[in-house]
């Protein structure tokens, strides 16, 4: 793996990115795959935090004020921020470390600025999920009703524009374009993981992840079999729910617990016919391609 480029865990929100990060943490940041708490996720943080963009102040005080002076992100501040995406990644890459980062950003251009490219990226794993189930989980996370959440994932959302203490805007777009934007990124090694497959056969999918790193980056994984066994046990949703309940989780929404159910097919009981048709009509081509319909 290139030690001067970022490796991404990418996904549309509520598709299993945190679950994937925990698996990677078990592989790379433990001796035996046992995860005692959720703080280990600090090894794979979000890139888009204020800390990683403070350098803008030295380059352009005007741009810095445009981005950070308002209480909410607007079109001007986000388009200004986009100019510095790649520069922020280049600065991180100067550490000459293996840098894992999580992102919910689509890899699309905004004002002719692309979120990332092969010059700053060593590779990525993209985890995807049935959008009908995403809607149910995301509605709880956003504290929105199902119809509003369906409209959200269907539309080209430039940002989640609620400005928080240390969070930058996310360029999410719609579910289908988000997937395509990363699928079309073919200049670096990539692996696409299906949430449902990881749920049904975690051993097979974790082996697939390990083989991906071995094949593309010549990385040796010590205690591989023991790690896989312990990772499966540590990252099952019942265990993660217990850890969150006991120790808390900084990434949880203010509206609901983070590890809710970790299941698939909830949409069959919780969405009405009109809502199902709305999602399937919007994303029919990709859902057929991914064997969701």
PLY file of the C-alpha trace (Angstrom):
ply
format ascii 1.0
element vertex 293
property float x
property float y
property float z
element edge 292
property int vertex1
property int vertex2
end_header
0.00 0.00 0.00
1.28 3.45 -0.85
2.26 5.22 2.35
1.83 8.62 0.76
-1.78 8.24 -0.35
-5.17 7.85 1.31
-7.14 4.61 1.42
-10.89 5.29 1.60
-13.82 3.47 3.13
-16.60 5.00 1.05
-20.37 4.65 1.10
-23.69 6.38 0.96
-24.81 7.16 4.53
-26.29 4.29 6.61
-24.86 1.60 4.32
-22.47 -0.08 6.76
-19.39 2.16 6.58
-18.81 2.06 10.33
-19.18 -1.71 10.32
-16.59 -1.90 7.54
-14.24 0.40 9.47
-14.49 -1.83 12.53
-13.56 -4.85 10.43
-10.55 -3.02 8.99
-9.55 -1.89 12.48
-9.67 -5.51 13.60
-7.43 -6.50 10.70
-4.87 -3.69 10.89
-4.97 -2.24 14.40
-5.30 -5.27 16.70
-3.13 -8.28 17.36
-5.96 -10.80 17.46
-9.11 -9.13 16.04
-10.73 -8.44 19.42
-12.45 -5.05 19.62
-12.94 -3.86 23.20
-14.51 -0.48 22.48
-15.42 1.85 19.63
-12.51 4.25 20.17
-10.49 2.09 17.81
-12.44 3.77 15.00
-10.21 6.81 15.54
-7.74 4.94 13.34
-10.11 5.47 10.39
-11.60 8.94 10.93
-13.55 11.17 8.62
-11.35 13.37 6.50
-13.78 16.25 6.43
-13.13 17.84 9.79
-12.13 21.37 10.58
-8.70 20.17 11.72
-7.78 19.05 8.20
-8.73 22.39 6.63
-7.17 24.89 9.03
-4.32 25.37 6.55
-6.66 27.43 4.34
-6.28 30.37 6.71
-2.60 30.70 5.76
-3.34 30.49 2.03
-6.36 32.77 1.81
-7.95 34.55 4.73
-10.84 35.54 2.46
-11.61 31.91 1.56
-11.20 30.86 5.18
-13.76 33.42 6.32
-16.12 32.46 3.48
-16.04 28.83 4.57
-16.11 29.16 8.33
-17.83 32.45 9.17
-21.45 31.41 8.57
-23.53 29.33 10.95
-24.69 27.16 8.06
-22.94 26.13 4.86
-24.32 27.75 1.76
-23.49 27.47 -1.93
-20.66 30.01 -1.76
-18.93 28.48 1.24
-19.16 24.92 -0.07
-17.92 25.82 -3.54
-15.00 27.63 -1.92
-14.24 24.61 0.22
-14.23 22.33 -2.83
-11.15 24.14 -4.14
-9.17 22.70 -1.24
-10.25 19.05 -1.26
-7.17 17.71 -3.02
-4.82 20.10 -1.27
-6.03 18.89 2.13
-5.40 15.29 1.04
-1.92 16.13 -0.23
-1.06 17.66 3.15
-2.27 14.57 4.97
-0.27 12.36 2.62
2.93 14.19 3.56
2.84 12.19 6.81
4.10 9.22 4.78
1.82 6.90 6.74
-0.88 4.49 5.68
-3.87 6.80 6.03
-7.31 5.25 6.22
-10.22 7.67 5.99
-13.98 7.34 5.93
-16.11 9.35 3.53
-19.75 9.72 2.54
-18.84 12.12 -0.26
-19.70 11.23 -3.81
-16.64 11.31 -6.06
-18.20 13.87 -8.36
-17.07 17.30 -9.47
-18.41 20.39 -7.80
-17.51 23.64 -9.57
-14.98 21.60 -11.59
-13.27 20.34 -8.42
-13.29 16.57 -7.93
-13.40 15.18 -4.40
-10.36 12.90 -4.82
-8.25 11.35 -7.58
-5.49 8.82 -8.22
-2.80 11.32 -7.19
-4.04 11.38 -3.60
-5.74 7.98 -3.38
-4.14 4.53 -3.10
-7.45 2.64 -3.26
-10.84 2.21 -1.63
-13.51 -0.18 -0.43
-17.08 0.84 -1.17
-19.90 -0.75 0.82
-23.42 -0.51 -0.59
-26.90 -1.43 0.66
-30.46 -1.76 -0.59
-31.78 1.84 -0.73
-35.13 0.70 0.60
-33.43 -0.30 3.85
-31.20 2.77 3.85
-34.33 4.93 3.97
-35.53 3.31 7.18
-32.19 3.63 8.96
-31.49 7.11 7.62
-34.90 8.43 8.63
-34.09 7.59 12.25
-30.64 9.12 11.96
-31.94 12.37 10.41
-35.12 12.46 12.50
-37.17 12.76 9.32
-40.29 10.91 8.23
-39.95 8.19 5.60
-41.34 10.25 2.71
-38.91 13.11 3.40
-36.01 10.67 3.60
-37.03 9.04 0.32
-36.99 12.45 -1.32
-33.60 13.10 0.26
-31.89 10.02 -1.20
-33.53 10.63 -4.60
-32.34 14.23 -4.92
-28.90 15.70 -5.57
-28.06 16.77 -2.05
-24.96 18.90 -2.22
-24.54 18.98 1.51
-25.93 18.02 4.85
-25.99 21.68 5.71
-26.38 21.63 9.47
-23.13 23.15 10.65
-21.67 21.41 13.68
-18.56 22.01 15.76
-16.05 20.00 13.76
-17.89 18.86 10.64
-17.47 19.89 7.05
-20.27 19.65 4.44
-20.74 16.35 2.64
-21.45 16.17 -1.07
-23.80 13.21 -1.05
-25.94 13.58 -4.19
-28.48 10.80 -4.80
-27.97 7.11 -4.01
-27.46 6.00 -7.61
-25.06 8.77 -8.65
-23.10 8.24 -5.44
-22.51 4.58 -6.29
-21.67 5.35 -9.93
-19.21 8.08 -8.95
-17.04 5.58 -7.08
-17.66 2.71 -9.51
-16.24 4.86 -12.30
-13.06 5.50 -10.31
-11.02 2.80 -12.05
-7.49 4.18 -11.80
-6.86 2.72 -8.33
-7.56 -0.71 -6.76
-11.10 -1.00 -5.45
-13.39 -3.52 -3.80
-17.19 -3.31 -3.64
-18.85 -5.03 -0.69
-22.57 -5.68 -0.46
-24.01 -5.01 3.01
-26.35 -7.97 2.77
-23.52 -10.37 1.85
-21.48 -9.17 4.82
-24.50 -9.79 7.02
-25.22 -13.29 5.69
-21.66 -14.58 5.33
-19.19 -12.36 7.20
-16.37 -14.92 7.04
-16.49 -15.03 3.24
-16.59 -11.23 2.90
-13.81 -10.61 5.44
-11.65 -13.13 3.61
-12.42 -11.22 0.42
-11.25 -7.99 2.07
-8.02 -9.57 3.31
-7.30 -11.09 -0.12
-7.86 -7.67 -1.69
-5.13 -6.11 0.47
-2.77 -9.04 -0.01
-3.18 -9.03 -3.78
-3.01 -5.29 -4.38
-0.67 -4.08 -1.66
1.43 -7.12 -0.75
0.47 -6.75 2.90
1.03 -9.63 5.28
-1.80 -10.22 7.77
-0.57 -11.89 10.96
-2.79 -14.31 12.91
-5.22 -14.22 10.01
-7.56 -17.08 10.94
-7.77 -16.04 14.59
-8.37 -12.44 13.60
-11.25 -13.35 11.32
-12.90 -15.45 14.01
-12.62 -12.70 16.61
-13.62 -9.92 14.23
-16.86 -11.75 13.39
-17.62 -12.15 17.08
-16.65 -8.57 17.98
-18.57 -6.90 15.14
-21.89 -8.72 15.34
-24.61 -6.14 15.92
-25.72 -7.44 19.29
-22.20 -6.99 20.63
-21.88 -3.52 19.06
-25.23 -2.50 20.56
-24.02 -3.62 23.99
-20.77 -1.67 23.63
-22.66 1.46 22.54
-25.10 1.12 25.44
-22.32 0.61 27.97
-19.64 3.00 26.71
-21.48 5.31 24.31
-20.49 6.24 20.77
-19.41 9.71 19.68
-20.68 9.22 16.10
-24.28 8.47 17.08
-27.08 10.76 16.00
-28.67 13.01 18.59
-31.98 11.41 17.62
-31.33 7.67 17.89
-28.78 5.05 18.83
-26.24 4.27 16.11
-26.33 0.46 15.99
-30.05 -0.06 15.66
-30.79 -3.41 14.02
-28.18 -4.27 11.43
-30.65 -6.27 9.41
-31.97 -6.32 5.88
-35.45 -6.54 4.42
-37.05 -4.18 6.96
-38.53 -2.24 4.06
-40.98 -5.08 3.38
-42.76 -4.31 6.65
-42.12 -0.60 7.11
-42.61 0.93 3.66
-45.97 1.15 1.95
-46.50 0.27 -1.70
-46.28 3.87 -2.89
-42.97 4.42 -1.08
-41.47 1.21 -2.47
-42.49 2.12 -6.03
-41.04 5.61 -5.60
-37.60 4.23 -4.67
-37.62 1.47 -7.28
-38.67 3.81 -10.08
-35.95 6.30 -9.16
-33.15 3.73 -9.05
-34.49 0.90 -11.18
-31.47 0.50 -13.46
-28.91 0.25 -10.66
-31.14 -1.83 -8.39
-31.54 -4.38 -11.20
-27.79 -4.31 -11.81
-27.12 -4.98 -8.12
-29.83 -7.67 -7.93
-32.09 -5.77 -5.53
-35.04 -6.05 -7.89
0 1
1 2
2 3
3 4
4 5
5 6
6 7
7 8
8 9
9 10
10 11
11 12
12 13
13 14
14 15
15 16
16 17
17 18
18 19
19 20
20 21
21 22
22 23
23 24
24 25
25 26
26 27
27 28
28 29
29 30
30 31
31 32
32 33
33 34
34 35
35 36
36 37
37 38
38 39
39 40
40 41
41 42
42 43
43 44
44 45
45 46
46 47
47 48
48 49
49 50
50 51
51 52
52 53
53 54
54 55
55 56
56 57
57 58
58 59
59 60
60 61
61 62
62 63
63 64
64 65
65 66
66 67
67 68
68 69
69 70
70 71
71 72
72 73
73 74
74 75
75 76
76 77
77 78
78 79
79 80
80 81
81 82
82 83
83 84
84 85
85 86
86 87
87 88
88 89
89 90
90 91
91 92
92 93
93 94
94 95
95 96
96 97
97 98
98 99
99 100
100 101
101 102
102 103
103 104
104 105
105 106
106 107
107 108
108 109
109 110
110 111
111 112
112 113
113 114
114 115
115 116
116 117
117 118
118 119
119 120
120 121
121 122
122 123
123 124
124 125
125 126
126 127
127 128
128 129
129 130
130 131
131 132
132 133
133 134
134 135
135 136
136 137
137 138
138 139
139 140
140 141
141 142
142 143
143 144
144 145
145 146
146 147
147 148
148 149
149 150
150 151
151 152
152 153
153 154
154 155
155 156
156 157
157 158
158 159
159 160
160 161
161 162
162 163
163 164
164 165
165 166
166 167
167 168
168 169
169 170
170 171
171 172
172 173
173 174
174 175
175 176
176 177
177 178
178 179
179 180
180 181
181 182
182 183
183 184
184 185
185 186
186 187
187 188
188 189
189 190
190 191
191 192
192 193
193 194
194 195
195 196
196 197
197 198
198 199
199 200
200 201
201 202
202 203
203 204
204 205
205 206
206 207
207 208
208 209
209 210
210 211
211 212
212 213
213 214
214 215
215 216
216 217
217 218
218 219
219 220
220 221
221 222
222 223
223 224
224 225
225 226
226 227
227 228
228 229
229 230
230 231
231 232
232 233
233 234
234 235
235 236
236 237
237 238
238 239
239 240
240 241
241 242
242 243
243 244
244 245
245 246
246 247
247 248
248 249
249 250
250 251
251 252
252 253
253 254
254 255
255 256
256 257
257 258
258 259
259 260
260 261
261 262
262 263
263 264
264 265
265 266
266 267
267 268
268 269
269 270
270 271
271 272
272 273
273 274
274 275
275 276
276 277
277 278
278 279
279 280
280 281
281 282
282 283
283 284
284 285
285 286
286 287
287 288
288 289
289 290
290 291
291 292
